[in-house]
């Protein structure tokens, strides 16, 4: 909670609390609410944000397509919900750009946090031929380190979990969203709105994690194309498709 002379601003980053937050916001219409949500804003005071990091997911997929030698890439994710599906589908689309013959296999563990289950699924994928993994959930990087295959983190820079294996991954940066909301409150101009643009790459809300020197292992033509796509995305010249359906063939 950010306190000022009045009104107060309430930030909520847990989507599971959204229903309660909407009820409270309706009771305090003069208080700005900025809440994580997959739904829409509500007048007069309920603004929403979401993890629109699919663009960085696409770039990760481009790199994955350029790194696989077996032609099989594994993705272990939590639940098949829109917020996850759009990132995974963007990753798959990115793979298709650089390696249209590669196969991306997706498994959902139906849990937000079950590292042993995620690791087990990741190990099974490696046993079945995958040589690149996307760690949408914790536990996958452990499997990548154990089997010494390339992997991608999620949400934050996770290189420290596997310094020799985590190439990069989509990062969610909340600062642009928070800074904008606070500036609107301070200016007396806060309105209920969808703040999705502030969690996308053009405004700095999403990015690829640093390579930490591992870019030496990525083909230069892939690095150049990723840099080109990054620039095009930021300038609005390339749009990553938003597909929130369950990935085809996923389990």
Rosetta silent file (secondary structure, phi, psi, omega in degrees, C-alpha in Angstrom):
SEQUENCE: XXXXXXXXXXXXXXXXXXXXXXXXXXXXXXXXXXXXXXXXXXXXXXXXXXXXXXXXXXXXXXXXXXXXXXXXXXXXXXXXXXXXXXXXXXXXXXXXXXXXXXXXXXXXXXXXXXXXXXXXXXXXXXXXXXXXXXXXXXXXXXXXXXXXXXXXXXXXXXXXXXXXXXXXXXXXXXXXXXXXXXXXXXXXXXXXXXXXXXXXXXXXXXXXXXXXXXXXXXXXXXXXXXXXXXXXXXXXXXXXXXXXXXXXXXX
SCORE:     score description
SCORE:     0.000 S_00000001
   1 L     0.000  130.097  177.364    0.000    0.000    0.000 S_00000001
   2 E  -101.500  117.408 -175.192    1.336    3.415   -0.979 S_00000001
   3 L  -100.718  134.630  173.129    0.143    6.063    1.477 S_00000001
   4 L  -134.647 -166.528 -175.774   -0.217    9.738    0.666 S_00000001
   5 L   -60.060  -32.751  178.751   -2.403   12.503    2.086 S_00000001
   6 L   139.334  135.683    5.738   -5.474   10.769    0.590 S_00000001
   7 L   -80.444  175.347  174.368   -6.520    8.883   -1.329 S_00000001
   8 L   -92.070  163.497  173.397   -4.364    5.810   -0.920 S_00000001
   9 E  -118.525  133.137 -179.254   -3.210    3.556   -3.764 S_00000001
  10 E  -113.536  117.116  175.064   -3.545   -0.205   -3.468 S_00000001
  11 E  -102.485  133.991  177.980   -1.264   -2.401   -5.571 S_00000001
  12 E  -132.009  119.596 -176.312   -1.999   -6.121   -5.758 S_00000001
  13 L  -101.347    0.732 -179.285    0.319   -8.537   -7.545 S_00000001
  14 L  -104.308  114.348 -177.165   -1.512  -11.771   -6.738 S_00000001
  15 H   -63.610  -25.243 -179.103   -4.164  -12.683   -9.277 S_00000001
  16 H   -67.136  -17.880  179.942   -5.740  -15.022   -6.741 S_00000001
  17 H   -97.062    7.298 -172.864   -6.834  -12.042   -4.654 S_00000001
  18 H   -61.589  -43.782 -177.337   -8.531  -10.282   -7.536 S_00000001
  19 H   -59.553  -44.978  178.402  -12.112  -11.104   -6.604 S_00000001
  20 H   -65.362  -40.214 -179.465  -11.683   -9.717   -3.088 S_00000001
  21 H   -62.980  -38.230  179.241   -9.854   -6.658   -4.425 S_00000001
  22 H   -65.610  -38.839  178.324  -12.719   -5.865   -6.791 S_00000001
  23 H   -64.154  -44.034 -179.143  -15.229   -6.019   -3.937 S_00000001
  24 H   -67.547  -40.791 -179.799  -13.134   -3.701   -1.772 S_00000001
  25 H   -59.210  -37.618  179.772  -12.484   -1.301   -4.657 S_00000001
  26 H   -66.153  -27.768 -179.943  -16.230   -0.926   -5.190 S_00000001
  27 H   -81.275  -19.920 -178.247  -16.597    0.074   -1.543 S_00000001
  28 L  -128.294   70.978 -173.348  -13.869    2.733   -1.813 S_00000001
  29 L   -64.514  -15.161  178.921  -14.391    4.425   -5.206 S_00000001
  30 L   -91.647   -1.551 -179.241  -12.003    7.275   -4.361 S_00000001
  31 L  -101.744  124.322  177.891   -9.076    4.908   -3.769 S_00000001
  32 E   -70.579  131.829  174.805   -6.969    3.874   -6.774 S_00000001
  33 E  -117.504  132.275  176.535   -6.549    0.110   -7.146 S_00000001
  34 E  -127.811  104.374 -166.325   -3.903   -1.367   -9.481 S_00000001
  35 E  -126.719  139.331  174.326   -4.358   -5.137   -9.480 S_00000001
  36 E   -65.003  127.567 -173.472   -2.922   -8.082  -11.401 S_00000001
  37 L  -159.321  147.051  171.130   -5.738   -9.476  -13.526 S_00000001
  38 L   -95.636    2.963 -179.502   -6.537  -11.375  -16.670 S_00000001
  39 L  -107.647 -162.827 -173.250   -9.813   -9.463  -16.877 S_00000001
  40 L  -101.836  170.324  175.764  -10.639   -5.834  -17.523 S_00000001
  41 L   -71.492  165.652  178.887  -10.586   -2.578  -15.560 S_00000001
  42 E  -137.741  126.372  178.534  -13.684   -1.315  -13.734 S_00000001
  43 L   -66.450  145.895    5.325  -14.758    2.297  -13.374 S_00000001
  44 L  -101.448   -2.446 -163.954  -14.038    4.447  -11.569 S_00000001
  45 L  -137.577    8.848 -173.207  -10.924    3.221   -9.745 S_00000001
  46 E  -110.745   99.717  176.966   -9.903   -0.334  -10.663 S_00000001
  47 E   -96.408  154.202 -177.147   -6.941   -0.519  -13.055 S_00000001
  48 E  -129.240  156.863  171.061   -5.380   -3.820  -14.109 S_00000001
  49 E  -139.910  168.120 -179.760   -2.052   -5.166  -15.331 S_00000001
  50 L  -153.642  171.419 -178.106   -0.862   -8.551  -16.518 S_00000001
  51 L   -89.332   75.929 -179.717    2.336  -10.331  -17.493 S_00000001
  52 L   -83.538   70.156 -177.307    2.441   -9.379  -21.165 S_00000001
  53 L  -111.686   19.759 -178.225    5.919  -10.824  -21.704 S_00000001
  54 H   -63.202  -28.216  179.528    5.044  -12.948  -24.734 S_00000001
  55 H   -63.391  -44.697  176.517    7.280  -10.819  -26.952 S_00000001
  56 H   -67.972  -29.707  174.406   10.355  -11.834  -24.955 S_00000001
  57 H   -63.635  -39.495  177.494    8.991  -15.381  -25.027 S_00000001
  58 H   -61.838  -46.382  179.599    9.027  -15.193  -28.833 S_00000001
  59 H   -61.352  -38.815  177.066   12.643  -14.051  -28.845 S_00000001
  60 H   -62.014  -41.266  178.390   13.541  -16.921  -26.507 S_00000001
  61 H   -62.735  -38.229  176.728   11.902  -19.325  -28.920 S_00000001
  62 H   -58.013  -43.699 -179.986   13.972  -17.909  -31.778 S_00000001
  63 H   -67.705  -43.191  179.612   17.123  -18.690  -29.839 S_00000001
  64 H   -57.847  -41.871  179.180   15.880  -22.139  -28.853 S_00000001
  65 H   -62.049  -32.891  179.761   15.224  -22.952  -32.506 S_00000001
  66 H   -82.307  -13.351 -176.037   18.775  -21.995  -33.348 S_00000001
  67 H   -99.888  -25.785 -175.952   20.285  -24.029  -30.507 S_00000001
  68 L   -69.680  136.970  174.783   18.597  -27.404  -30.827 S_00000001
  69 L  -104.967  -28.357  179.799   20.551  -30.141  -32.551 S_00000001
  70 L   -82.053  -20.367 -177.038   18.022  -32.919  -32.013 S_00000001
  71 L    83.276   10.878  179.361   15.150  -30.855  -33.348 S_00000001
  72 E  -125.299  125.366 -179.336   13.137  -31.467  -30.163 S_00000001
  73 E  -122.685  133.815 -177.890   12.468  -28.713  -27.609 S_00000001
  74 E  -108.581  139.689  176.243   10.618  -29.275  -24.347 S_00000001
  75 E  -124.124  125.105  174.870    8.397  -26.864  -22.431 S_00000001
  76 E  -114.874  117.789 -174.227    7.232  -27.605  -18.884 S_00000001
  77 E  -124.321  170.896 -177.886    4.537  -25.192  -17.715 S_00000001
  78 L   -78.537  -89.643  179.051    2.139  -24.751  -14.796 S_00000001
  79 L  -114.394  152.112  173.909   -1.483  -24.477  -15.845 S_00000001
  80 L   -83.314   81.676  176.992   -3.024  -24.046  -19.277 S_00000001
  81 L  -122.017  159.689 -175.332   -4.437  -20.583  -18.604 S_00000001
  82 H   -51.571  -42.778 -176.659   -4.387  -17.577  -20.973 S_00000001
  83 H   -62.712  -32.854  178.654   -1.481  -15.854  -19.199 S_00000001
  84 H   -85.367  -44.676 -175.948    0.705  -18.939  -19.610 S_00000001
  85 H   -58.153  -40.338 -176.166   -0.580  -20.097  -22.987 S_00000001
  86 H   -67.409  -29.974  177.573    0.196  -16.823  -24.746 S_00000001
  87 H   -73.944  -44.675 -179.521    3.838  -16.977  -23.592 S_00000001
  88 H   -64.986  -43.668  178.930    4.244  -20.633  -24.538 S_00000001
  89 H   -64.064  -37.195  176.957    2.559  -20.128  -27.920 S_00000001
  90 H   -65.870  -39.660  176.091    4.780  -17.127  -28.614 S_00000001
  91 H   -58.812  -46.144  179.349    7.812  -19.247  -27.716 S_00000001
  92 H   -61.269  -42.629  178.335    6.629  -21.906  -30.171 S_00000001
  93 H   -62.426  -38.299  178.051    6.135  -19.258  -32.880 S_00000001
  94 H   -64.293  -41.269  176.089    9.666  -17.990  -32.234 S_00000001
  95 H   -58.580  -44.001 -176.797   11.058  -21.503  -32.659 S_00000001
  96 H   -62.664  -30.683 -179.890    9.187  -21.796  -35.953 S_00000001
  97 H   -67.202  -42.707 -175.466   10.812  -18.650  -37.332 S_00000001
  98 H   -94.836  -18.064 -177.928   14.373  -19.889  -36.919 S_00000001
  99 L  -152.072   76.079 -175.045   13.769  -23.634  -37.162 S_00000001
 100 L   -62.395  -16.617  179.632   10.447  -24.551  -38.793 S_00000001
 101 L   -89.312   -8.432 -178.221   11.310  -28.261  -38.682 S_00000001
 102 L   -73.043  150.255  177.976   11.796  -28.343  -34.906 S_00000001
 103 E  -108.012  128.263  177.155    9.182  -29.993  -32.669 S_00000001
 104 E  -108.309  118.902 -179.968    8.114  -28.269  -29.449 S_00000001
 105 E  -104.027  129.963 -174.289    6.594  -30.577  -26.859 S_00000001
 106 E  -120.438  131.321  176.030    4.559  -28.977  -24.063 S_00000001
 107 E  -128.307  134.319  174.182    3.536  -30.507  -20.740 S_00000001
 108 E  -103.414  132.654 -179.521    1.462  -28.848  -17.997 S_00000001
 109 L   -92.599   -3.107  179.175    2.035  -30.049  -14.438 S_00000001
 110 L    55.184   45.788  175.755   -1.223  -28.459  -13.181 S_00000001
 111 L  -160.121  146.338  175.576    0.525  -26.699  -10.328 S_00000001
 112 L   -83.423  -23.447 -178.537    2.082  -23.294   -9.858 S_00000001
 113 L  -150.848   98.080  175.316    4.853  -24.669   -7.672 S_00000001
 114 L  -150.752   73.499 -176.600    5.897  -28.315   -7.744 S_00000001
 115 H   -53.674  -41.171  178.698    9.623  -28.427   -8.605 S_00000001
 116 H   -60.601  -41.676  179.419    9.931  -32.236   -8.266 S_00000001
 117 H   -66.636  -41.309  179.699    7.062  -32.779  -10.721 S_00000001
 118 H   -64.846  -42.226  178.946    8.441  -30.194  -13.146 S_00000001
 119 H   -63.320  -42.677  179.991   11.908  -31.733  -12.971 S_00000001
 120 H   -59.523  -44.902  179.263   10.502  -35.207  -13.554 S_00000001
 121 H   -65.342  -39.066  179.621    8.656  -34.062  -16.665 S_00000001
 122 H   -65.794  -42.142  178.035   11.733  -32.225  -17.939 S_00000001
 123 H   -62.275  -39.170  178.649   13.942  -35.277  -17.440 S_00000001
 124 H   -63.469  -37.759  178.343   11.405  -37.379  -19.336 S_00000001
 125 H   -65.406  -42.185  178.489   11.551  -34.899  -22.214 S_00000001
 126 H   -63.787  -41.994  177.551   15.340  -35.087  -22.336 S_00000001
 127 H   -60.437  -28.358 -179.187   15.142  -38.890  -22.280 S_00000001
 128 L   -90.884    6.268  173.163   12.782  -38.622  -25.251 S_00000001
 129 L   117.067   -9.239 -179.584   15.243  -36.535  -27.251 S_00000001
 130 L   -67.861  133.921  176.672   14.812  -32.899  -26.183 S_00000001
 131 L  -119.112    5.825  173.111   18.108  -31.001  -25.997 S_00000001
 132 E  -140.190  137.018 -178.353   16.624  -27.586  -25.155 S_00000001
 133 E  -126.424  146.716  172.021   14.119  -26.861  -22.357 S_00000001
 134 E  -111.990  117.435 -175.079   11.931  -23.892  -21.472 S_00000001
 135 E   -91.814   78.268  175.775   11.492  -23.632  -17.708 S_00000001
 136 L   -68.629  -22.547  177.888    8.112  -21.993  -17.314 S_00000001
 137 L  -125.158  154.834  174.788    8.102  -23.538  -13.803 S_00000001
 138 L   -62.999  141.321  179.913   10.760  -24.086  -11.132 S_00000001
 139 L   116.205  -30.613 -178.115   12.410  -27.506  -11.295 S_00000001
 140 H   -68.909  -40.115 -179.812   13.087  -27.579  -15.028 S_00000001
 141 H   -62.843  -36.596  176.584   16.431  -25.805  -14.713 S_00000001
 142 H   -57.918  -41.238  178.790   17.543  -28.453  -12.214 S_00000001
 143 H   -66.868  -40.065 -179.855   16.871  -31.073  -14.874 S_00000001
 144 H   -63.492  -40.953  178.194   18.732  -29.052  -17.509 S_00000001
 145 H   -65.599  -44.919 -178.392   21.775  -28.761  -15.258 S_00000001
 146 H   -61.200  -39.360 -177.820   21.668  -32.462  -14.396 S_00000001
 147 H   -99.482    0.556  178.025   21.503  -33.500  -18.070 S_00000001
 148 L    54.683   57.997  173.638   23.618  -30.580  -19.317 S_00000001
 149 L  -121.959  163.271  179.391   21.184  -29.187  -21.880 S_00000001
 150 E   -73.726  149.029  178.837   20.305  -25.601  -22.732 S_00000001
 151 E  -149.691  165.999  179.680   17.363  -23.992  -20.989 S_00000001
 152 E  -125.312  137.082  178.420   15.469  -20.715  -20.657 S_00000001
 153 E   -82.182 -169.429 -175.483   14.299  -19.086  -17.427 S_00000001
 154 E  -151.512  132.200  173.981   11.032  -17.324  -16.733 S_00000001
 155 E    76.083  -44.244 -179.751    9.945  -13.968  -15.265 S_00000001
 156 L  -130.000  169.586  174.293   13.353  -13.119  -13.757 S_00000001
 157 L   -72.188  108.553 -175.057   17.002  -13.578  -14.680 S_00000001
 158 L  -107.189   20.420 -179.063   17.498  -17.187  -13.528 S_00000001
 159 H   -57.790  -33.565 -177.672   21.034  -17.702  -14.781 S_00000001
 160 H   -64.753  -18.549  177.558   22.316  -18.198  -11.241 S_00000001
 161 H   -77.366  -19.119  178.799   20.255  -21.398  -11.035 S_00000001
 162 L  -160.933   73.062 -172.640   22.277  -22.853  -13.906 S_00000001
 163 L   -55.246  -26.601 -178.635   25.137  -20.562  -14.928 S_00000001
 164 L   -98.631   -0.653 -172.818   26.324  -22.908  -17.667 S_00000001
 165 L  -127.852  -28.841 -177.895   22.868  -23.835  -18.986 S_00000001
 166 E   -84.864  103.379 -176.105   20.404  -20.911  -18.686 S_00000001
 167 E   -68.664  -48.072 -178.637   20.905  -18.950  -21.895 S_00000001
 168 E  -174.942 -151.748  178.399   18.354  -16.206  -21.216 S_00000001
 169 E   154.269  160.569  179.623   14.574  -15.990  -20.869 S_00000001
 170 E   -68.351  135.357  179.272   11.686  -13.520  -20.698 S_00000001
 171 E  -117.621  136.666  177.297   11.871  -11.052  -17.798 S_00000001
 172 E  -103.074  119.970 -179.717    8.920   -9.133  -16.371 S_00000001
 173 L  -111.804  110.766 -176.203    9.799   -5.633  -15.166 S_00000001
 174 L   -82.286  -10.361 -174.791    7.025   -3.999  -13.121 S_00000001
 175 H   -56.851  -45.386  179.941    8.727   -0.612  -12.688 S_00000001
 176 H   -59.615  -38.701  178.929    7.167    1.060  -15.767 S_00000001
 177 H   -64.370  -49.020 -178.279    3.671    0.014  -14.635 S_00000001
 178 H   -64.616  -45.141 -178.853    4.186    1.214  -11.070 S_00000001
 179 H   -60.233  -43.502 -178.904    5.896    4.453  -12.119 S_00000001
 180 H   -65.725  -45.294 -178.759    3.092    5.340  -14.520 S_00000001
 181 H   -60.542  -44.105 -179.790    0.335    4.559  -12.039 S_00000001
 182 H   -64.317  -40.796 -179.983    1.984    6.652   -9.324 S_00000001
 183 H   -63.065  -36.653  178.460    2.532    9.559  -11.729 S_00000001
 184 H   -69.178  -39.899  178.406   -1.150    9.487  -12.655 S_00000001
 185 H   -64.087  -46.304 -178.310   -2.211    9.416   -8.997 S_00000001
 186 H   -64.179  -29.004 -179.718    0.106   12.293   -8.106 S_00000001
 187 L   -86.722   -2.150 -177.447   -1.267   14.307  -11.027 S_00000001
 188 L    69.630   25.599 -174.649   -4.834   13.653   -9.963 S_00000001
 189 L  -118.954   16.066 -177.449   -5.429   11.957  -13.304 S_00000001
 190 L   -66.586  132.577  175.707   -5.806    8.315  -12.292 S_00000001
 191 L  -136.100  159.253  175.413   -8.496    6.419  -14.196 S_00000001
 192 L   -68.981  122.446  179.968   -9.509    2.772  -14.457 S_00000001
 193 L  -156.771  163.380  174.418   -7.537    1.346  -17.371 S_00000001
 194 E   -89.234  118.524 -175.173   -5.707   -1.687  -18.676 S_00000001
 195 L   -93.947   23.323 -173.895   -1.991   -1.044  -18.143 S_00000001
 196 H   -55.247  -37.423 -177.008   -0.862   -3.908  -20.382 S_00000001
 197 H   -58.261  -28.864 -176.155    1.314   -1.678  -22.587 S_00000001
 198 H   -79.945   -5.820  174.245    3.565   -0.955  -19.630 S_00000001
 199 H  -109.592   16.040  177.193    4.481   -4.637  -19.237 S_00000001
 200 L  -106.791  170.528 -169.704    5.462   -5.005  -22.894 S_00000001
 201 H   -65.658  -35.661 -175.254    8.862   -4.473  -24.475 S_00000001
 202 H   -59.406  -32.277 -179.035    8.257   -1.051  -26.023 S_00000001
 203 H  -105.388   11.755  175.118    7.869    0.562  -22.600 S_00000001
 204 L    84.226    9.938 -179.235   10.502   -1.546  -20.839 S_00000001
 205 L   -82.804  -10.460  178.108    8.085   -3.873  -19.056 S_00000001
 206 E  -145.272  151.973 -178.194    9.531   -6.987  -20.682 S_00000001
 207 E  -167.123  169.767  170.074   12.957   -7.968  -21.962 S_00000001
 208 E   -85.556  141.244  174.976   15.337  -10.841  -22.436 S_00000001
 209 L   -66.383  154.887  177.829   17.523  -11.699  -19.465 S_00000001
 210 L   -58.450  151.201  179.116   21.269  -11.103  -19.937 S_00000001
 211 L   -79.006  -19.783 -179.367   23.214  -13.865  -21.652 S_00000001
 212 L    54.168   40.072  177.240   25.985  -13.793  -19.024 S_00000001
 213 L    86.712  -12.563 -177.935   28.576  -14.666  -21.640 S_00000001
 214 H   -75.567   -6.774  177.304   26.662  -17.656  -23.010 S_00000001
 215 H   -62.384  -17.904  177.151   25.898  -15.761  -26.211 S_00000001
 216 H   -63.137  -20.088 -179.959   29.213  -17.156  -27.444 S_00000001
 217 H   -91.182   -9.714 -177.135   27.370  -20.451  -27.885 S_00000001
 218 L   -93.394  131.405  177.910   24.537  -18.952  -29.961 S_00000001
 219 L   -53.053  137.917 -175.081   25.004  -18.759  -33.739 S_00000001
 220 H   -60.632  -35.541 -179.264   25.745  -15.184  -34.752 S_00000001
 221 H   -66.196  -29.519  176.381   22.986  -15.154  -37.358 S_00000001
 222 H   -72.007  -44.632  177.840   20.477  -16.010  -34.610 S_00000001
 223 H   -59.072  -42.086 -179.385   21.803  -13.261  -32.349 S_00000001
 224 H   -65.061  -41.279 -179.458   21.581  -10.779  -35.213 S_00000001
 225 H   -68.496  -38.721  176.916   18.010  -11.784  -36.036 S_00000001
 226 H   -62.770  -41.913  177.606   16.970  -11.565  -32.368 S_00000001
 227 H   -62.762  -40.682  178.776   18.467   -8.075  -32.184 S_00000001
 228 H   -63.734  -47.364 -179.823   16.593   -7.121  -35.339 S_00000001
 229 H   -63.897  -38.690  178.617   13.279   -8.466  -34.034 S_00000001
 230 H   -59.087  -46.603  179.242   13.830   -6.741  -30.685 S_00000001
 231 H   -63.313  -42.411 -179.398   14.288   -3.407  -32.425 S_00000001
 232 H   -66.095  -39.232  178.194   11.258   -4.006  -34.643 S_00000001
 233 H   -62.862  -45.879 -178.323    9.073   -4.964  -31.671 S_00000001
 234 H   -65.358  -30.003 -179.329   10.058   -1.835  -29.769 S_00000001
 235 L   -90.843   -1.195 -179.975    9.342    0.350  -32.795 S_00000001
 236 L    79.401   16.570 -177.102    5.995   -1.298  -33.476 S_00000001
 237 L   -94.632  -11.643  178.384    7.188   -2.797  -36.761 S_00000001
 238 L  -138.537  125.112 -178.111    6.839   -6.444  -35.717 S_00000001
 239 L  -113.186  124.560  176.696    3.913   -7.766  -33.719 S_00000001
 240 L   -80.285  129.827 -178.669    4.083  -11.064  -31.862 S_00000001
 241 L   -62.208  139.571  175.977    0.836  -12.966  -32.155 S_00000001
 242 L  -102.692  106.642 -179.165   -1.254  -13.279  -28.979 S_00000001
 243 L  -123.246  108.152 -174.868   -2.642  -16.811  -28.840 S_00000001
 244 L  -100.135   11.174  176.601   -4.187  -17.739  -25.491 S_00000001
 245 L   -79.160  156.760  176.820   -5.484  -21.173  -26.526 S_00000001
 246 L   -61.008  130.879 -178.830   -3.922  -24.321  -25.109 S_00000001
 247 L   -53.606  136.584 -178.307   -0.887  -25.154  -27.253 S_00000001
 248 L   -59.294  132.910  176.753   -1.670  -27.769  -29.868 S_00000001
 249 L    79.537    1.251 -178.700   -0.600  -31.259  -28.854 S_00000001
 250 L   -71.913  160.021 -179.921    0.201  -30.285  -25.261 S_00000001
 251 L  -116.655    0.000    0.000   -0.398  -32.669  -22.382 S_00000001
